[in-house]
Amino acid sequence: MSLFTITATDAIARIDSFDTIVDARSEGEYAEDRMPGAVNWPSLTDEERKLVGTEYKQVSPFVAQKRGAALVARNIARHIEREVLDKPKDWKPLIYCWRGGKRSGSLALVLDQIGFKVHLIEGGYREYRRAVVADLEQLPSRFNYRVLCGKTGSGKSRLLAALKSQGAQVLDLEALANHRGSVLGLVQGSAQPSQKQLDSRVWEALRHFDPAREVWVESESKKVGELRMPEGLVTRMRESPCLRIDLALEARVRLLMEDYDFFVKYVPDFCERLNALRALRGNEVIKAWQEAAKAGRIEDVVRELLVKHYDPVYLQSSQKNFSGFDGAQVIESEDGSEEAWAEVAKGLVTGT
């Protein structure tokens, strides 16, 4: 027998030692969150789980178990024909389902009988999730961070990208959360991940960093869109040294017009998003901004949003939450072009 059970803590510590990580849950469960790099081989699909569950409640557990066994066997056969026939004898998979029970166990048993060295996570995804949450309580403290501060539209994300291109370690929380961090920041046509998946993404990014090198990160709040950042990470960021970007107002307006070009093209969506600011700015201000946008003066609206809403909030929040903000090194720029950020990033990485 070559079937081994391991704890979730051991699994995440050894995650890179497995050839394939197999998530045996349904496609819906997999979409909500999964282990980094996992492939989805459902023992039961969403529809099949629903069917078996209905029979369990309305007919009998015995009938449901027979139905489930037939479906699982059929699905496992398809997975083997599609994914396993070309695998070498020393292929080593890690398998899990929701609680490490029947769905993953059935697949693991068949693969074990073939002769593969199979590992099964005790407690399945549920224990993986607990292990990741526990690890995120201390993992962020292993690194030294440099926090990029700057008013909305200053080009912090662009500088992060330039730093990454120069080989720096970059933790791009907005990219991981699929959100640009402001009331207008939802990436159009693309939903944010689940909270569970965000935690997995942050954990996956952090575990690849070298503690001997600094990690660059943007000065995010505790939430990016609707998602919460790990508390341990937020604490470390707020006590870390800051670098403050000072970009001219007109350059910031141009940058936001480029980054939020969707709202330039689809003004009704822009106006709808502005409604989120009614409680802070009042009905009359929002109405005026919406009318200006509909009249084609979106650039004017963006400028007023920066000066009257984002800038005051940014200054107050940064001074309150980031201990290194007031003493931060300031980098001034007039145009915020990609070439300019590339030059800045080069200097930061090389120390020149």
C-alpha positions in Angstrom: 0.0 0.0 0.0 1.3 3.5 -0.9 -1.6 5.6 0.5 -0.6 8.1 3.2 -2.6 10.5 5.2 -1.0 13.8 6.3 -2.2 16.8 8.3 -3.1 20.0 6.6 -0.2 21.8 8.4 2.2 19.2 7.0 0.6 19.5 3.6 1.1 23.3 3.3 4.6 22.9 4.6 5.4 20.3 1.9 3.1 21.7 -0.8 5.9 22.0 -3.4 6.9 18.4 -3.0 3.8 17.0 -4.7 3.5 16.5 -8.5 -0.2 17.3 -8.6 -2.6 18.7 -6.1 -6.1 17.3 -6.8 -9.3 18.9 -5.4 -12.0 16.2 -5.5 -14.8 18.6 -4.6 -17.4 19.9 -6.9 -16.7 22.7 -9.4 -18.6 25.2 -7.2 -16.6 24.4 -4.1 -13.4 24.6 -6.1 -14.4 28.0 -7.5 -14.9 29.5 -4.0 -11.3 28.5 -2.9 -8.8 25.8 -3.3 -5.2 25.0 -2.5 -2.8 27.0 -4.7 -2.1 25.2 -7.9 -4.8 22.6 -7.3 -6.6 21.0 -10.3 -10.3 20.1 -10.0 -11.3 16.4 -10.5 -14.8 16.4 -9.0 -15.9 13.1 -7.6 -19.4 14.6 -7.8 -20.4 17.7 -9.7 -22.6 20.4 -8.3 -25.7 18.9 -10.0 -24.8 15.4 -8.9 -24.3 16.4 -5.3 -27.8 18.1 -5.5 -29.3 14.9 -6.9 -27.8 12.6 -4.3 -28.7 15.0 -1.5 -32.3 15.1 -2.7 -32.5 11.3 -2.7 -30.9 11.1 0.7 -33.7 13.3 2.2 -36.7 12.3 0.1 -36.0 8.6 -0.5 -33.5 7.0 1.8 -29.7 7.2 2.7 -29.2 3.7 1.2 -30.7 4.7 -2.2 -28.6 7.9 -2.2 -25.4 6.1 -1.4 -26.0 3.7 -4.3 -26.6 6.6 -6.6 -23.5 8.4 -5.3 -21.3 5.4 -5.6 -22.2 4.9 -9.3 -21.7 8.6 -10.1 -18.3 8.7 -8.2 -17.1 5.6 -9.9 -18.0 6.9 -13.4 -16.3 10.3 -12.7 -13.2 8.7 -11.3 -12.9 6.5 -14.4 -13.1 9.6 -16.6 -10.5 11.4 -14.6 -8.1 8.5 -14.9 -8.7 8.2 -18.7 -8.2 11.9 -19.2 -5.5 12.8 -16.7 -3.7 9.7 -15.4 -2.8 7.4 -18.2 0.3 9.3 -19.1 1.6 9.6 -15.5 4.8 7.9 -14.7 5.0 5.3 -11.8 6.7 7.8 -9.5 3.9 10.4 -9.9 3.0 11.7 -6.4 -0.4 13.4 -6.0 -1.9 15.1 -3.0 -5.7 14.7 -2.8 -8.4 16.4 -0.7 -12.1 17.0 -0.6 -14.2 18.9 1.9 -13.4 16.9 5.0 -11.0 14.2 3.7 -13.9 11.7 3.5 -15.5 9.6 0.8 -15.0 11.8 -2.3 -11.2 12.1 -1.9 -10.8 8.7 -0.3 -12.5 7.0 -3.3 -10.2 8.6 -5.8 -7.1 8.1 -3.5 -7.9 4.4 -3.1 -8.1 3.8 -6.9 -4.9 5.6 -7.5 -3.2 3.7 -4.7 -4.3 0.4 -6.2 -2.8 1.4 -9.5 0.5 1.8 -7.6 1.0 5.6 -7.2 2.3 7.2 -4.0 -0.8 9.0 -2.9 -1.2 11.5 0.0 -4.6 12.4 1.4 -5.1 15.4 3.7 -6.7 14.6 7.0 -9.8 16.8 7.4 -9.6 17.9 3.7 -10.2 21.5 2.6 -11.7 22.5 6.0 -8.4 21.7 7.8 -6.4 23.3 5.0 -8.3 26.5 5.5 -7.7 26.4 9.2 -4.0 25.8 8.6 -3.7 28.8 6.2 -5.6 31.2 8.6 -3.3 30.1 11.4 -0.2 30.5 9.3 -1.3 34.0 8.2 -1.2 35.1 11.8 2.6 34.8 11.9 3.8 34.6 8.3 3.7 38.3 7.5 6.0 39.1 10.5 8.9 37.3 8.8 9.3 40.1 6.3 10.4 43.7 6.2 8.1 45.9 4.1 8.5 49.2 2.3 5.1 50.8 2.0 4.2 53.0 -1.0 2.0 55.9 0.0 0.5 58.5 -2.2 -2.8 60.2 -3.1 -5.3 58.5 -5.3 -4.1 58.5 -8.9 -0.4 59.0 -7.9 0.7 55.8 -9.7 1.4 53.5 -6.8 0.3 50.5 -8.7 2.4 51.5 -11.7 5.4 51.9 -9.5 4.8 48.5 -7.9 4.7 47.0 -11.4 7.9 48.8 -12.3 9.6 47.5 -9.1 8.5 44.0 -10.0 10.0 44.4 -13.4 13.3 45.4 -11.8 13.3 42.2 -9.7 12.0 43.5 -6.5 9.7 41.5 -4.2 6.2 43.0 -4.7 3.0 42.2 -2.8 0.2 43.6 -5.0 -2.8 43.4 -2.8 -5.1 45.1 -5.3 -4.3 42.6 -7.9 -4.8 39.7 -5.5 -8.2 41.2 -4.4 -9.1 42.1 -8.0 -10.0 45.6 -6.9 -8.4 49.0 -7.2 -9.1 50.0 -3.7 -11.5 52.9 -4.1 -15.3 53.3 -4.4 -14.7 53.2 -8.1 -12.2 50.4 -7.9 -14.3 47.3 -8.8 -12.7 45.8 -11.9 -15.5 46.0 -14.4 -16.9 42.6 -15.5 -14.8 40.7 -13.0 -16.0 39.9 -9.5 -13.7 39.9 -6.5 -12.6 36.5 -5.2 -14.1 35.0 -2.1 -12.6 36.0 1.3 -11.2 32.5 1.5 -9.6 32.7 -1.9 -8.0 36.0 -1.1 -6.5 34.6 2.1 -5.1 31.7 0.0 -3.7 34.1 -2.6 -2.0 36.3 0.1 -0.6 33.2 1.8 0.7 31.8 -1.5 2.4 35.1 -2.4 4.0 35.5 1.0 5.4 32.0 1.2 7.5 32.6 -1.9 9.2 35.7 -0.6 12.8 35.7 0.7 12.9 37.1 4.3 16.3 38.5 3.6 14.9 41.0 1.0 12.4 43.7 1.5 8.8 43.4 0.3 7.2 46.4 -1.5 3.5 46.9 -0.9 0.9 49.7 -1.4 -0.6 51.5 1.6 -3.9 49.7 1.6 -6.6 49.9 4.3 -7.9 46.9 6.2 -10.3 46.3 3.4 -9.8 46.3 -0.4 -13.3 46.4 -1.9 -15.4 44.0 0.2 -12.5 41.8 1.3 -10.5 42.0 4.5 -6.7 41.9 4.5 -5.1 39.5 7.1 -4.7 41.3 10.4 -1.1 40.3 10.9 -0.2 41.8 7.5 -2.0 45.0 8.1 -0.2 45.5 11.4 3.2 44.9 9.9 2.5 47.3 7.0 1.3 50.1 9.3 4.5 50.0 11.4 6.9 49.8 8.4 8.9 52.5 6.6 7.0 54.5 4.0 7.9 56.0 0.6 5.6 58.8 -0.4 4.8 59.6 -4.1 3.9 63.1 -4.9 2.5 63.4 -8.4 1.1 66.6 -9.9 -2.7 66.9 -9.9 -3.2 67.1 -13.7 -1.0 64.0 -14.1 -3.1 62.2 -11.5 -6.3 63.1 -13.4 -4.8 61.8 -16.7 -3.7 58.6 -15.0 -7.2 57.9 -13.6 -8.8 58.6 -16.9 -6.6 55.9 -18.4 -7.0 53.4 -15.5 -10.7 53.9 -15.3 -11.4 54.2 -19.1 -14.4 52.0 -18.7 -16.3 54.7 -16.9 -15.3 57.2 -19.6 -17.0 54.9 -22.2 -20.0 53.9 -20.0 -21.1 57.0 -18.2 -24.3 55.5 -16.7 -22.1 53.0 -14.8 -19.9 55.8 -13.5 -22.9 57.8 -12.3 -24.3 54.7 -10.6 -21.0 54.1 -8.8 -21.0 57.7 -7.6 -24.1 57.0 -5.6 -22.0 55.2 -3.0 -20.6 58.6 -1.9 -24.0 60.2 -1.2 -23.7 59.7 2.6 -20.3 61.4 2.7 -20.8 64.2 0.1 -24.5 64.8 0.1 -27.2 64.5 -2.6 -26.5 67.9 -4.2 -22.8 67.3 -4.8 -23.4 63.8 -6.2 -26.2 65.1 -8.5 -23.9 67.8 -9.8 -21.1 65.3 -10.5 -23.5 63.0 -12.3 -24.9 65.8 -14.4 -21.4 66.9 -15.3 -20.5 63.4 -16.3 -23.5 63.0 -18.5 -22.6 66.3 -20.2 -19.2 64.9 -21.1 -17.2 66.6 -18.4 -15.9 63.4 -16.7 -12.4 64.9 -16.4 -13.8 67.7 -14.3 -15.6 65.3 -12.1 -12.4 63.2 -11.6 -10.5 66.4 -10.6 -13.2 67.3 -8.1 -13.3 63.8 -6.7 -9.6 64.0 -6.1 -9.5 67.4 -4.5 -12.7 67.3 -2.5 -13.1 63.6 -1.6 -10.0 61.4 -2.0 -7.2 63.8 -1.0 -8.6 64.8 2.4 -9.5 61.3 3.3 -6.1 60.0 2.2 -4.1 62.5 4.3 -6.1 61.9 7.4 -6.0 58.1 7.0 -2.3 57.9 6.2 -1.3 60.0 9.1 -3.5 58.1 11.5 -2.6 54.5 10.4 1.0 54.5 9.0 3.6 55.4 11.6 6.2 56.0 9.0 4.1 58.4 6.9 5.2 61.8 8.2 8.9 60.9 8.0 8.6 59.2 4.6 11.0 59.8 1.8 9.2 61.8 -0.9 9.5 61.1 -4.6 8.1 63.9 -6.8 7.0 63.5 -10.4 5.4 65.7 -13.0 4.1 63.2 -15.6 4.0 59.7 -14.0 4.9 58.1 -17.3 5.9 54.4 -17.5 9.5 55.6 -18.3 9.6 57.8 -15.3 8.4 55.0 -13.0 10.9 52.6 -14.5 13.7 55.1 -13.7 12.4 55.5 -10.1 12.1 51.8 -9.6 15.6 51.2 -10.9 17.0 53.7 -8.4 15.0 52.2 -5.5 16.2 48.7 -6.3 19.8 49.6 -6.8 19.9 52.3 -4.1 21.1 55.0 -6.5 
